[in-house]
């Protein structure tokens, strides 16, 4: 039990900064919760002489009508903290929802929402607060509404700019490629990535809410019958406390409490931000991840119905501000069941466009000018977004470039494999974890490391994890996009051997896309050479490597480094 408690403490450890903030807010919250017990008097009762200085009976003295200021301060913590937390939560929730929607949807949705944000930010706060306050009437609910209404726009604008960048990250594109829904991608990937930005926004909103509560009380928009730190300051100002020595015990204590609450929120925010970064902590693997792998992986020789990936006369251009760029011009290729096809070409030849088209991921500014991509006889371009999503990860799966970028750095690799499984299969989380353990073992990763994060693995191991995610739903066609990029020769060879063994074991079709001709020749049964968006040669690997017919293919073959024996030394002439 003690060991488990220590493990839980480590998992929830906020660091000294965050722990200090929790302690500060915990004390304030405890005071607010226990106000009826801690307050020596009823805050509304006259219990002493007006303007009495601090004494043993009244530790903070009394106000102008003889009410105990310590009792007001203790009860005031309830209203002030309630307004601060409620307004901050509402403001952050509204701003986050609008920022996520605008940044991820883009287009006209982004334009409309950002114009609304601009209008809100341009409106003067004070006249707006007076108008809303007059319409709704004074009260704590009015304060929460006012503060949330004028502070959400900054959060929305900040998050929107971050989401625009996050939605283009490789691990987010990989999630879309495996068929995850938009809501799932937003919740599990985009929101997780921008959480470190959401937390400071909440801290800022809490600061503003507590400070604005005091400011709005001067306007009479607060609940005058409910004691808060803001109304205490308001009464002190109205009743000329600053003209007497009473300001020392009437104004300073609530001001200090406001500052202390703001400081507490700030420290907790910093602690949560540190805790949200996996590099700054190491969590022990949960029990399910330490269990042995159940016997009985996917049986060898079992395969899905025969799939066919076919690209027919595909033309794609990119409309850029500087003009249209033709990326593909009449590309055609087929991948049959159980076949490994290699697509090679230098940088800029159009390989990445073929990959995105085959996975159904083409988006603006890409425009399909003619032809199409067919999966099992269905044209991907004719499918609805939901139909396309259901086929990604199940019928066609993608192993993207740069495994580190394709993996979410703030989620454990086990959770990411489970996520790939549950995107299409109605399994419980426990069943997903068991299946993830099988997949990790199948690609040579110890399932006990499922609780580790991507940065704790080498490049080759991360590539294996991405392959496991791609195979999670037993796809009919696997597209491997530059699977050896950034790997050393030994690791690259291991990854290629793994792909070859998995392909033979599962009987799936595979399209391997690379600029590394030797790697493709050692893996593919048929090779297609791409140059400037056109197919210039096609044939078996042996034929293409030994008898290339196109000059570009010959240039690629000649560029392969070869070990040549040293030339025999020329004997010196003896004079």
Secondary structure, DSSP 8 states (H G I E B T S, - for coil): -HHHHHHHHHHT--HHHHHHHHHHHHHHHHHHHTHHHH-SS-TTSB-S-TT----SSSTT-B-TT-BBHHHHHHHHHHHHHHHHHHHHHHHHHHHHHHHHHHHHH-HHHHHHHHHHHHHHHHS-HHHHHHHHHHHH-SSHHHHHHHHHHHHHHHHHHHHHHHHHHHTTSHHHHHHHHTT--HHHHIIIIIHHHHHHHHHHHHHHHHHHHHHHHHHHHHTT-S-TTS--HHHHHHHHHHTTGGGSTTHHHHTHHHHHHHHHHHHHHHHHHHHHHHHT-GGG------HHHHS---S--S-TT---S---EEEEEEEEEEEETTEEEEEEEEEEEEE-TT-EEEEE--TTSSHHHHHHHHTT---TTEEEEEEEEEETTEEGGGS-HHHHHHHBTTTEEEE-S-HHHHS-TTSBHHHHHHHHHHTTS---HHHHHHHHHHHHHHTT--GGGTTSBGGGS-HHHHHHHHHHHHTTT--SEEEEESTTTT--HHHHHHHHHHHHHHHHHHT-EEEEEES-HHHHHTT-SEEEEEETTEEEEEEEHHHHHHS--SHHHHHHHHTS---------------
